[in-house]
Amino acid sequence: MKRNAFHESVHISSSQLSALVGALNALRQLPVKELIASEILNGFKRGRANFT
């Protein structure tokens, strides 16, 4: 039986949770397009941009 891909991707570390909270806080202050562009650039800087 094929497993649900989303179900397999919901496990996150505490540092990822902190990053998510930070991003959500930033979302309240920045235009959405700016935030998305910033996160994409940061992903490239870290060498692990993921668009899936």
Secondary structure, DSSP 8 states (H G I E B T S, - for coil): ----HHHHT----HHHHHHHHHHHHHHTTS-HHHHHHHHHHHHHHHT-----
